[in-house]
Amino acid sequence: MMPPDQLVGVEPVRERPITVEKLAVNAVMAGCLPMHFPVVVAAVTAMLREDFLLHGTTASTGGSAILLVVNGPIRQEIGMSGSFNALSSSDRASTVIGRALRLILINLLDVRPGDVDRSTLGHPGKISYCIAEDEQNSCWRSLAAERGVPDGFSAVTVFAAGAPRQFMNEWTTNPEDICETFAAEMRANMRHYSIWPGNYAIVVPPQLRNHFNTAGWSKTDIRNQVFRRARVRRAEWSDVGKGSVVGDRGDRVYTALRNPDDLLVIAAGGPAGGFGAVIPPWLGAKSQAVTVAIGACLDCAG
């Protein structure tokens, strides 16, 4: 139990204090049960970290939403599913936790359309954008474990994200080819939206994971391959109507990722179909993905 007046954090730009009571009110309005609340608190804690740049991600015209990825035992304790319909309304917990985050932004930080939120278009993830990694059906290390959370702990990762870009590739079992399809979607985002590198997320359902597993590929192997392939020359902007800003930098090469670890590889999705998804960042590395443990402090003294 947390006391109502416990300070969860302070919004870093306008210095608004966020208390447990204020979060609880919005969580109830979103339909959260008490068992969902620790995820909400951890997600807000992560969002308030300076490197997440909460005000920028919520005020920009770019229209990003805050994606939550949940790892660890709490997923099953609260009934989250990382399988069918993983990027949509897969279960109550995912839906209401994501919705609680949006209500918190609206009611506590004035992130309303036309007020703080200046999104030109936005996307449906602004209603709810929360998924669980399918850890029980994956032999890979979880996203949280790769980002420093010890095994056995639950954690949430927050990421300022564009809308999912779904693709299909059922015509190969070769891991390089599958990575090329992910990289091609990232290159398209670099041409059409932002050329700047930052966190990207890729969602890998079981059919594609099986091909990687058969070839002995880990998440690290996937990240390294995608890092090598997800890059464009500035001159390619001429192909999509942006030639006026190419200038004398046409031969300059831009990478989607600053380094392989910028890529968030998430095991999730239903068992059938050669589908995958790329989730692009809001704007390069201005906002960085943040992972925190749920209900525990891993870097506290004592």
Legacy VTK file of the C-alpha trace (Angstrom):
# vtk DataFile Version 3.0
C-alpha trace
ASCII
DATASET POLYDATA
POINTS 302 float
0.000 0.000 0.000
1.132 3.532 -0.795
-0.118 6.596 1.109
-2.287 8.905 -1.010
0.049 11.868 -0.630
3.166 9.918 -1.627
5.021 11.827 -4.337
5.588 9.694 -7.431
7.501 12.425 -9.211
7.486 15.957 -10.575
6.831 16.840 -14.209
10.212 18.317 -15.173
9.122 21.275 -17.353
6.204 22.835 -15.469
7.197 21.232 -12.159
3.795 19.747 -11.411
3.839 17.231 -8.540
2.248 13.848 -9.239
0.934 11.985 -6.197
-0.345 8.454 -5.728
-3.861 9.770 -5.053
-4.000 11.659 -8.357
-2.830 8.591 -10.255
-5.346 6.365 -8.461
-8.284 8.606 -9.375
-7.420 8.453 -13.069
-6.698 4.732 -12.955
-10.167 4.074 -11.527
-11.759 6.224 -14.221
-9.902 4.176 -16.847
-11.292 0.922 -15.445
-8.178 -0.294 -13.628
-8.442 -2.817 -10.818
-6.167 -2.501 -7.762
-3.879 -5.197 -9.193
-3.226 -3.001 -12.259
-2.126 0.034 -10.266
1.555 -0.886 -9.692
2.063 -0.931 -13.468
0.506 2.533 -13.755
2.764 3.923 -11.014
5.889 2.418 -12.563
4.970 3.716 -16.022
4.478 7.258 -14.727
7.761 7.026 -12.814
9.498 6.112 -16.061
7.750 8.863 -18.024
8.941 11.495 -15.550
12.606 10.640 -16.098
14.414 13.539 -17.740
15.717 11.473 -20.668
12.167 10.506 -21.646
11.375 14.186 -22.385
7.696 13.880 -21.462
6.712 17.450 -22.329
8.288 17.267 -25.778
6.695 13.948 -26.678
3.223 15.051 -25.584
3.305 18.625 -26.934
4.827 17.996 -30.365
2.918 18.253 -33.620
4.431 14.847 -34.462
1.585 12.969 -32.806
3.413 10.253 -30.899
1.806 8.171 -28.172
3.410 6.517 -25.158
3.901 2.801 -25.692
4.176 0.608 -22.590
5.845 -2.809 -22.731
5.311 -4.961 -19.630
7.656 -7.770 -18.594
7.926 -10.214 -15.718
5.558 -12.191 -13.479
3.023 -9.378 -13.165
1.893 -9.988 -16.754
0.285 -13.289 -15.828
-0.807 -12.132 -12.371
-3.041 -9.454 -13.916
-4.066 -11.413 -17.006
-2.081 -9.660 -19.715
-1.703 -11.495 -23.009
1.162 -11.093 -25.442
-0.437 -13.322 -28.053
-3.476 -12.687 -30.290
-4.209 -9.018 -31.029
-1.101 -8.030 -29.063
-1.050 -4.450 -30.352
-4.731 -3.838 -29.712
-7.349 -4.781 -27.125
-5.832 -8.160 -26.265
-7.082 -8.118 -22.663
-8.593 -5.863 -20.020
-5.351 -5.123 -18.190
-3.495 -3.899 -21.281
-6.412 -1.748 -22.385
-7.157 -0.042 -19.077
-3.519 0.511 -18.077
-2.865 2.230 -21.391
-6.052 4.228 -21.015
-5.053 5.280 -17.484
-1.815 6.746 -18.809
-3.720 8.854 -21.316
-6.185 10.134 -18.692
-3.278 11.013 -16.396
-1.706 13.071 -19.159
-5.002 14.823 -19.899
-6.180 15.497 -16.367
-2.902 16.148 -14.566
-0.747 17.704 -17.288
-3.363 19.292 -19.619
-2.307 17.106 -22.547
-5.543 17.744 -24.410
-5.823 18.219 -28.180
-5.399 21.912 -28.901
-4.051 22.602 -25.414
-0.634 21.074 -24.601
-1.190 18.344 -27.204
-0.515 20.000 -30.578
-0.574 16.821 -32.665
-1.403 17.411 -36.297
-2.809 13.893 -36.732
-1.949 11.676 -33.758
-2.798 7.983 -33.939
-5.047 5.463 -32.116
-2.264 4.579 -29.685
-3.205 7.762 -27.868
-6.298 5.958 -26.612
-4.305 3.025 -25.195
-0.879 1.680 -26.187
0.177 -1.099 -23.845
1.458 -4.602 -24.592
2.920 -7.537 -22.705
5.908 -9.410 -24.031
5.088 -13.077 -24.752
7.811 -14.403 -22.472
6.303 -17.817 -21.800
6.334 -18.682 -25.507
9.767 -17.258 -26.242
13.253 -18.573 -25.544
14.695 -15.069 -25.853
15.718 -12.852 -22.946
12.956 -10.418 -22.135
13.164 -6.767 -23.101
13.425 -5.797 -19.427
16.236 -8.284 -18.760
18.169 -6.926 -21.729
17.749 -3.443 -20.276
19.159 -4.335 -16.871
16.220 -5.624 -14.815
17.131 -8.875 -12.976
15.245 -12.071 -13.742
12.183 -12.540 -11.558
11.362 -8.834 -11.365
8.494 -7.215 -13.228
9.174 -4.069 -15.217
7.672 -1.605 -17.662
9.367 0.157 -20.560
7.955 3.441 -21.873
8.670 4.615 -25.393
7.480 7.718 -27.286
6.205 5.943 -30.362
4.567 6.415 -33.694
1.870 4.114 -35.002
2.759 0.462 -35.743
3.809 -0.263 -39.322
2.717 -3.841 -40.013
4.242 -5.992 -42.750
4.045 -9.573 -43.948
6.817 -11.864 -45.152
5.751 -15.508 -45.463
8.121 -16.314 -48.313
11.366 -17.005 -46.495
12.806 -18.755 -43.459
16.140 -16.983 -43.820
16.840 -14.702 -40.817
18.756 -12.171 -42.932
15.770 -11.831 -45.264
13.361 -11.357 -42.368
15.615 -8.709 -40.852
15.748 -7.017 -44.236
11.949 -6.694 -44.218
12.074 -5.062 -40.783
14.924 -2.787 -41.943
13.073 -1.838 -45.144
10.117 -0.641 -43.074
12.474 1.409 -40.932
14.088 2.893 -44.028
10.639 3.854 -45.280
9.981 5.704 -42.046
13.309 7.521 -42.442
12.326 8.639 -45.925
8.732 9.568 -45.156
8.949 10.917 -41.609
12.232 11.476 -39.726
15.756 10.685 -40.865
17.195 11.001 -37.363
18.327 7.919 -35.388
16.768 6.809 -32.121
14.906 3.971 -30.469
12.842 1.834 -32.818
10.805 -1.151 -31.631
10.116 -4.269 -33.653
7.416 -6.770 -32.733
8.229 -10.363 -33.671
5.348 -12.890 -33.566
5.898 -16.667 -33.172
6.061 -17.640 -36.852
8.990 -15.312 -37.470
10.533 -16.114 -34.085
10.558 -19.795 -35.031
12.665 -19.030 -38.088
15.131 -17.037 -36.000
15.260 -19.776 -33.356
15.845 -22.510 -35.932
18.806 -20.526 -37.228
20.107 -19.995 -33.692
19.589 -16.240 -33.772
19.210 -14.253 -30.546
17.809 -10.773 -30.078
21.391 -9.519 -30.205
21.880 -11.075 -33.639
18.695 -9.427 -34.888
19.702 -6.027 -33.537
23.116 -6.212 -35.144
21.715 -7.193 -38.537
18.993 -4.543 -38.516
21.515 -1.911 -37.439
23.642 -2.744 -40.488
20.702 -2.598 -42.897
18.460 0.220 -41.608
20.166 3.232 -43.140
19.513 5.602 -46.039
21.312 8.211 -48.097
19.874 11.699 -47.843
19.511 11.728 -51.642
16.684 9.195 -51.259
14.499 12.025 -50.012
14.298 13.138 -53.625
12.300 9.983 -54.360
9.544 10.978 -51.931
9.084 14.646 -52.788
11.677 16.096 -50.392
14.383 16.891 -52.901
14.463 20.564 -51.931
16.163 19.731 -48.616
18.791 17.339 -49.968
21.199 20.101 -50.971
24.845 19.067 -51.216
24.406 16.316 -48.606
22.922 13.693 -50.911
25.678 11.160 -50.292
25.504 11.447 -46.521
24.394 8.178 -44.894
22.003 8.206 -41.941
21.365 5.214 -39.669
17.995 4.474 -38.077
19.770 3.472 -34.865
22.683 5.160 -33.115
23.855 1.689 -32.128
22.302 -1.811 -32.133
21.056 -1.457 -28.551
18.695 1.332 -29.647
16.474 -1.374 -31.169
13.791 -2.730 -28.818
13.045 -6.317 -29.887
9.684 -7.482 -28.507
8.333 -11.033 -28.715
4.561 -10.730 -29.125
1.689 -11.640 -31.422
-0.550 -14.525 -32.444
0.891 -17.837 -33.628
-0.088 -17.783 -37.301
0.990 -15.612 -40.222
4.328 -14.179 -41.273
3.524 -10.786 -39.834
5.716 -8.377 -37.962
5.642 -4.716 -37.019
7.988 -1.772 -36.761
7.152 0.949 -34.247
9.111 4.116 -35.027
10.230 6.769 -32.543
8.680 10.185 -32.106
11.697 12.150 -33.342
15.109 10.558 -33.348
16.828 10.363 -29.980
15.205 13.420 -28.413
13.181 11.024 -26.254
14.773 7.792 -25.067
13.017 4.616 -23.960
13.080 4.168 -20.183
12.689 0.908 -18.231
11.863 0.732 -14.513
11.055 -2.142 -12.174
7.473 -2.458 -10.948
7.037 -2.302 -7.183
10.782 -2.326 -6.496
13.694 0.072 -6.490
16.756 -1.556 -8.009
19.143 1.359 -7.550
18.115 2.636 -4.127
20.652 2.807 -1.315
20.230 0.449 1.626
LINES 1 303
302 0 1 2 3 4 5 6 7 8 9 10 11 12 13 14 15 16 17 18 19 20 21 22 23 24 25 26 27 28 29 30 31 32 33 34 35 36 37 38 39 40 41 42 43 44 45 46 47 48 49 50 51 52 53 54 55 56 57 58 59 60 61 62 63 64 65 66 67 68 69 70 71 72 73 74 75 76 77 78 79 80 81 82 83 84 85 86 87 88 89 90 91 92 93 94 95 96 97 98 99 100 101 102 103 104 105 106 107 108 109 110 111 112 113 114 115 116 117 118 119 120 121 122 123 124 125 126 127 128 129 130 131 132 133 134 135 136 137 138 139 140 141 142 143 144 145 146 147 148 149 150 151 152 153 154 155 156 157 158 159 160 161 162 163 164 165 166 167 168 169 170 171 172 173 174 175 176 177 178 179 180 181 182 183 184 185 186 187 188 189 190 191 192 193 194 195 196 197 198 199 200 201 202 203 204 205 206 207 208 209 210 211 212 213 214 215 216 217 218 219 220 221 222 223 224 225 226 227 228 229 230 231 232 233 234 235 236 237 238 239 240 241 242 243 244 245 246 247 248 249 250 251 252 253 254 255 256 257 258 259 260 261 262 263 264 265 266 267 268 269 270 271 272 273 274 275 276 277 278 279 280 281 282 283 284 285 286 287 288 289 290 291 292 293 294 295 296 297 298 299 300 301
